[in-house]
Structures are given as structure tokens and as C-alpha cells.
Amino acid sequence: MTEFREEDWMTMVDHMVVYSKDDIRVIFKDGSEIKAGLNDG
């Protein structure tokens, strides 16, 4: 993929959970998840 396409995103992602600014989870429709977070620098 070379560009963001909303259709692809909506096809793959089930939901997101925000526990804190340093712990944001993206849960995919296949049950897998990734952890992301914001850094203060």
C-alpha cells in the first residue's frame, strides 16, 4: 500500500480502545491487536 484508503481501514479494523495517551489499542476484525501511543518527546 502506498496511500491511506478509508475503505481499506474500515474493512480491516473492528475498533480502537484508548486506555491512556500511552496505550491505544487497534483491534482488527481477525482478533489481532496492536498497541500504539503518543510520546511526550
C-alpha distance matrix in Angstrom:
0.0 3.8 5.8 7.7 9.1 12.4 12.7 10.0 11.5 14.9 14.3 13.6 15.9 19.6 21.0 21.4 24.7 26.1 28.9 29.2 27.3 26.7 25.7 23.0 21.6 18.6 19.7 17.4 18.9 19.4 21.6 19.7 19.5 18.4 20.7 20.0 22.7 23.9 25.8 29.0 28.6
3.8 0.0 3.8 7.1 9.4 13.0 14.1 12.1 13.3 16.8 16.9 16.3 18.2 21.9 22.9 22.9 26.1 27.0 29.8 29.7 27.4 27.0 26.5 23.9 23.1 20.3 21.9 20.1 21.9 22.6 24.6 22.5 21.9 20.3 22.1 20.7 22.9 23.6 25.2 28.2 27.5
5.8 3.8 0.0 3.8 6.4 9.8 11.6 10.3 11.1 14.4 15.2 15.1 16.5 20.2 20.8 20.9 24.2 25.0 28.1 28.0 25.7 25.8 25.3 22.4 21.8 18.9 20.7 19.1 20.8 22.2 24.1 22.3 21.3 19.9 21.5 19.8 21.8 22.2 24.2 27.0 26.7
7.7 7.1 3.8 0.0 3.8 6.5 8.9 7.9 7.9 11.1 12.5 12.5 13.4 16.9 17.4 17.5 20.9 21.8 25.1 25.2 23.1 23.5 22.8 19.6 19.0 16.0 17.8 16.4 18.2 20.0 21.6 20.2 19.0 17.8 19.3 17.7 19.6 20.2 22.7 25.5 25.7
9.1 9.4 6.4 3.8 0.0 3.8 5.4 5.5 6.5 8.9 10.1 11.2 12.4 15.7 16.7 17.6 21.2 22.6 26.1 26.6 24.9 25.5 24.4 21.0 19.9 16.6 17.8 15.9 16.9 19.1 21.1 20.3 19.6 19.1 20.9 19.7 21.8 22.7 25.5 28.3 28.8
12.4 13.0 9.8 6.5 3.8 0.0 3.8 5.4 5.0 6.1 8.5 10.0 10.5 13.2 14.0 15.1 18.8 20.4 24.0 24.7 23.4 24.4 23.0 19.4 18.3 15.0 16.0 14.5 15.2 18.0 19.7 19.4 18.6 18.4 20.1 19.0 21.0 22.0 25.1 27.8 28.8
12.7 14.1 11.6 8.9 5.4 3.8 0.0 3.8 5.5 5.2 6.2 8.8 10.3 12.7 14.5 16.4 20.2 22.4 25.9 27.1 26.1 26.9 25.2 21.5 19.8 16.2 16.4 14.1 14.0 16.6 18.9 19.1 19.0 19.5 21.7 21.2 23.5 24.9 28.2 31.0 32.1
10.0 12.1 10.3 7.9 5.5 5.4 3.8 0.0 3.8 5.5 5.1 6.3 8.6 11.8 13.8 15.6 19.4 21.6 24.9 26.1 25.2 25.4 23.5 20.0 18.1 14.4 14.4 11.8 12.1 14.2 16.6 16.3 16.4 16.8 19.4 19.2 21.9 23.6 26.6 29.8 30.6
11.5 13.3 11.1 7.9 6.5 5.0 5.5 3.8 0.0 3.8 5.4 5.4 5.9 9.3 10.6 11.9 15.7 17.8 21.2 22.4 21.5 21.9 20.0 16.4 14.6 11.0 11.5 9.6 10.7 13.2 14.9 14.4 13.8 14.1 16.2 15.9 18.5 20.2 23.5 26.5 27.7
14.9 16.8 14.4 11.1 8.9 6.1 5.2 5.5 3.8 0.0 3.8 5.6 5.5 7.6 9.3 11.7 15.5 18.0 21.4 23.0 22.6 23.4 21.2 17.5 15.5 11.9 11.6 9.7 9.6 12.8 14.5 15.0 14.8 15.8 18.0 18.0 20.4 22.3 25.7 28.7 30.2
14.3 16.9 15.2 12.5 10.1 8.5 6.2 5.1 5.4 3.8 0.0 3.8 6.1 8.1 11.0 13.7 17.4 20.3 23.5 25.4 25.2 25.5 23.0 19.4 16.9 13.1 12.0 9.0 8.1 10.7 13.2 13.9 14.6 16.2 18.9 19.5 22.4 24.6 28.0 31.1 32.4
13.6 16.3 15.1 12.5 11.2 10.0 8.8 6.3 5.4 5.6 3.8 0.0 3.8 6.7 9.5 11.8 15.3 18.2 21.1 23.0 22.8 22.7 20.1 16.7 13.9 10.2 9.0 5.7 5.9 8.0 10.3 10.4 11.0 12.5 15.6 16.5 19.6 22.2 25.4 28.7 29.9
15.9 18.2 16.5 13.4 12.4 10.5 10.3 8.6 5.9 5.5 6.1 3.8 0.0 3.8 5.8 8.0 11.6 14.5 17.5 19.5 19.6 19.7 17.0 13.5 10.8 7.1 6.2 4.3 5.6 8.7 9.5 9.7 9.3 10.8 13.3 14.1 17.0 19.6 23.0 26.2 27.8
19.6 21.9 20.2 16.9 15.7 13.2 12.7 11.8 9.3 7.6 8.1 6.7 3.8 0.0 3.8 7.3 10.4 13.8 16.6 19.2 19.9 20.3 17.2 13.8 10.9 7.9 5.7 5.0 4.8 8.4 8.5 9.9 9.8 12.1 14.3 15.6 18.2 20.9 24.4 27.5 29.5
21.0 22.9 20.8 17.4 16.7 14.0 14.5 13.8 10.6 9.3 11.0 9.5 5.8 3.8 0.0 3.8 6.8 10.2 13.2 15.7 16.5 17.2 14.3 10.8 8.5 6.2 5.4 6.9 8.2 11.4 10.3 11.1 9.7 11.3 12.5 13.4 15.5 18.1 21.7 24.5 26.8
21.4 22.9 20.9 17.5 17.6 15.1 16.4 15.6 11.9 11.7 13.7 11.8 8.0 7.3 3.8 0.0 3.8 6.7 9.8 12.0 12.8 13.5 10.7 7.2 5.5 4.5 5.8 8.6 11.0 13.6 11.9 11.7 9.1 9.7 9.8 10.2 11.9 14.5 18.1 20.9 23.3
24.7 26.1 24.2 20.9 21.2 18.8 20.2 19.4 15.7 15.5 17.4 15.3 11.6 10.4 6.8 3.8 0.0 3.8 6.3 9.1 10.8 11.6 8.5 5.8 5.1 6.6 7.8 11.4 13.7 15.8 13.4 13.1 10.2 10.5 9.6 10.2 11.1 13.8 17.2 19.7 22.4
26.1 27.0 25.0 21.8 22.6 20.4 22.4 21.6 17.8 18.0 20.3 18.2 14.5 13.8 10.2 6.7 3.8 0.0 3.8 5.6 7.2 8.7 6.4 4.5 6.4 8.9 11.1 14.6 17.3 19.3 16.8 16.0 12.6 12.0 9.8 9.4 9.0 11.1 14.4 16.4 19.5
28.9 29.8 28.1 25.1 26.1 24.0 25.9 24.9 21.2 21.4 23.5 21.1 17.5 16.6 13.2 9.8 6.3 3.8 0.0 3.8 7.1 7.8 5.5 6.0 8.0 11.3 13.1 16.8 19.5 21.0 18.1 17.1 13.8 13.1 10.4 10.6 9.7 11.8 14.4 16.2 19.3
29.2 29.7 28.0 25.2 26.6 24.7 27.1 26.1 22.4 23.0 25.4 23.0 19.5 19.2 15.7 12.0 9.1 5.6 3.8 0.0 3.8 5.3 5.0 6.6 9.8 13.1 15.6 19.2 22.2 23.7 21.0 19.6 16.0 14.5 11.2 10.2 8.0 9.1 11.3 12.6 16.0
27.3 27.4 25.7 23.1 24.9 23.4 26.1 25.2 21.5 22.6 25.2 22.8 19.6 19.9 16.5 12.8 10.8 7.2 7.1 3.8 0.0 3.8 5.7 6.8 10.5 13.3 16.5 19.7 23.0 24.6 22.3 20.5 16.7 14.5 11.1 8.9 5.7 5.6 8.0 9.4 12.7
26.7 27.0 25.8 23.5 25.5 24.4 26.9 25.4 21.9 23.4 25.5 22.7 19.7 20.3 17.2 13.5 11.6 8.7 7.8 5.3 3.8 0.0 3.8 6.5 9.8 12.9 16.0 19.2 22.7 23.7 21.2 19.0 15.2 12.6 8.9 7.1 4.1 5.3 6.9 9.1 11.8
25.7 26.5 25.3 22.8 24.4 23.0 25.2 23.5 20.0 21.2 23.0 20.1 17.0 17.2 14.3 10.7 8.5 6.4 5.5 5.0 5.7 3.8 0.0 3.8 6.5 10.0 12.7 16.1 19.4 20.4 17.7 15.7 12.0 9.9 6.4 6.0 5.0 7.9 10.3 12.8 15.4
23.0 23.9 22.4 19.6 21.0 19.4 21.5 20.0 16.4 17.5 19.4 16.7 13.5 13.8 10.8 7.2 5.8 4.5 6.0 6.6 6.8 6.5 3.8 0.0 3.8 6.8 9.8 13.1 16.4 17.9 15.6 13.8 10.1 8.3 5.7 5.0 5.4 8.4 11.7 14.5 16.9
21.6 23.1 21.8 19.0 19.9 18.3 19.8 18.1 14.6 15.5 16.9 13.9 10.8 10.9 8.5 5.5 5.1 6.4 8.0 9.8 10.5 9.8 6.5 3.8 0.0 3.8 6.2 9.6 13.0 14.2 11.8 10.1 6.5 5.6 4.6 6.1 8.3 11.7 14.8 17.9 20.1
18.6 20.3 18.9 16.0 16.6 15.0 16.2 14.4 11.0 11.9 13.1 10.2 7.1 7.9 6.2 4.5 6.6 8.9 11.3 13.1 13.3 12.9 10.0 6.8 3.8 0.0 3.8 6.4 9.9 11.5 10.0 8.5 5.4 5.4 6.5 7.7 10.6 13.7 16.9 20.2 22.1
19.7 21.9 20.7 17.8 17.8 16.0 16.4 14.4 11.5 11.6 12.0 9.0 6.2 5.7 5.4 5.8 7.8 11.1 13.1 15.6 16.5 16.0 12.7 9.8 6.2 3.8 0.0 3.8 6.8 8.3 6.4 6.0 4.4 6.8 9.0 11.1 14.1 17.3 20.5 23.8 25.7
17.4 20.1 19.1 16.4 15.9 14.5 14.1 11.8 9.6 9.7 9.0 5.7 4.3 5.0 6.9 8.6 11.4 14.6 16.8 19.2 19.7 19.2 16.1 13.1 9.6 6.4 3.8 0.0 3.8 5.4 5.4 5.5 5.9 8.5 11.6 13.5 16.8 19.9 23.0 26.5 28.0
18.9 21.9 20.8 18.2 16.9 15.2 14.0 12.1 10.7 9.6 8.1 5.9 5.6 4.8 8.2 11.0 13.7 17.3 19.5 22.2 23.0 22.7 19.4 16.4 13.0 9.9 6.8 3.8 0.0 3.8 5.4 7.4 9.1 12.1 15.2 17.2 20.4 23.5 26.7 30.1 31.7
19.4 22.6 22.2 20.0 19.1 18.0 16.6 14.2 13.2 12.8 10.7 8.0 8.7 8.4 11.4 13.6 15.8 19.3 21.0 23.7 24.6 23.7 20.4 17.9 14.2 11.5 8.3 5.4 3.8 0.0 3.8 5.7 8.8 12.1 15.5 18.0 21.5 24.8 27.8 31.3 32.7
21.6 24.6 24.1 21.6 21.1 19.7 18.9 16.6 14.9 14.5 13.2 10.3 9.5 8.5 10.3 11.9 13.4 16.8 18.1 21.0 22.3 21.2 17.7 15.6 11.8 10.0 6.4 5.4 5.4 3.8 0.0 3.8 6.6 10.3 13.3 16.3 19.5 23.1 25.9 29.3 31.0
19.7 22.5 22.3 20.2 20.3 19.4 19.1 16.3 14.4 15.0 13.9 10.4 9.7 9.9 11.1 11.7 13.1 16.0 17.1 19.6 20.5 19.0 15.7 13.8 10.1 8.5 6.0 5.5 7.4 5.7 3.8 0.0 3.8 7.1 10.5 13.5 17.0 20.6 23.2 26.7 28.1
19.5 21.9 21.3 19.0 19.6 18.6 19.0 16.4 13.8 14.8 14.6 11.0 9.3 9.8 9.7 9.1 10.2 12.6 13.8 16.0 16.7 15.2 12.0 10.1 6.5 5.4 4.4 5.9 9.1 8.8 6.6 3.8 0.0 3.8 6.8 9.9 13.3 16.9 19.5 23.0 24.5
18.4 20.3 19.9 17.8 19.1 18.4 19.5 16.8 14.1 15.8 16.2 12.5 10.8 12.1 11.3 9.7 10.5 12.0 13.1 14.5 14.5 12.6 9.9 8.3 5.6 5.4 6.8 8.5 12.1 12.1 10.3 7.1 3.8 0.0 3.8 6.6 10.2 13.8 16.1 19.8 21.0
20.7 22.1 21.5 19.3 20.9 20.1 21.7 19.4 16.2 18.0 18.9 15.6 13.3 14.3 12.5 9.8 9.6 9.8 10.4 11.2 11.1 8.9 6.4 5.7 4.6 6.5 9.0 11.6 15.2 15.5 13.3 10.5 6.8 3.8 0.0 3.8 6.9 10.6 12.9 16.4 17.9
20.0 20.7 19.8 17.7 19.7 19.0 21.2 19.2 15.9 18.0 19.5 16.5 14.1 15.6 13.4 10.2 10.2 9.4 10.6 10.2 8.9 7.1 6.0 5.0 6.1 7.7 11.1 13.5 17.2 18.0 16.3 13.5 9.9 6.6 3.8 0.0 3.8 7.2 9.7 13.3 14.7
22.7 22.9 21.8 19.6 21.8 21.0 23.5 21.9 18.5 20.4 22.4 19.6 17.0 18.2 15.5 11.9 11.1 9.0 9.7 8.0 5.7 4.1 5.0 5.4 8.3 10.6 14.1 16.8 20.4 21.5 19.5 17.0 13.3 10.2 6.9 3.8 0.0 3.7 6.5 9.8 11.8
23.9 23.6 22.2 20.2 22.7 22.0 24.9 23.6 20.2 22.3 24.6 22.2 19.6 20.9 18.1 14.5 13.8 11.1 11.8 9.1 5.6 5.3 7.9 8.4 11.7 13.7 17.3 19.9 23.5 24.8 23.1 20.6 16.9 13.8 10.6 7.2 3.7 0.0 3.8 6.6 8.8
25.8 25.2 24.2 22.7 25.5 25.1 28.2 26.6 23.5 25.7 28.0 25.4 23.0 24.4 21.7 18.1 17.2 14.4 14.4 11.3 8.0 6.9 10.3 11.7 14.8 16.9 20.5 23.0 26.7 27.8 25.9 23.2 19.5 16.1 12.9 9.7 6.5 3.8 0.0 3.8 5.3
29.0 28.2 27.0 25.5 28.3 27.8 31.0 29.8 26.5 28.7 31.1 28.7 26.2 27.5 24.5 20.9 19.7 16.4 16.2 12.6 9.4 9.1 12.8 14.5 17.9 20.2 23.8 26.5 30.1 31.3 29.3 26.7 23.0 19.8 16.4 13.3 9.8 6.6 3.8 0.0 3.8
28.6 27.5 26.7 25.7 28.8 28.8 32.1 30.6 27.7 30.2 32.4 29.9 27.8 29.5 26.8 23.3 22.4 19.5 19.3 16.0 12.7 11.8 15.4 16.9 20.1 22.1 25.7 28.0 31.7 32.7 31.0 28.1 24.5 21.0 17.9 14.7 11.8 8.8 5.3 3.8 0.0
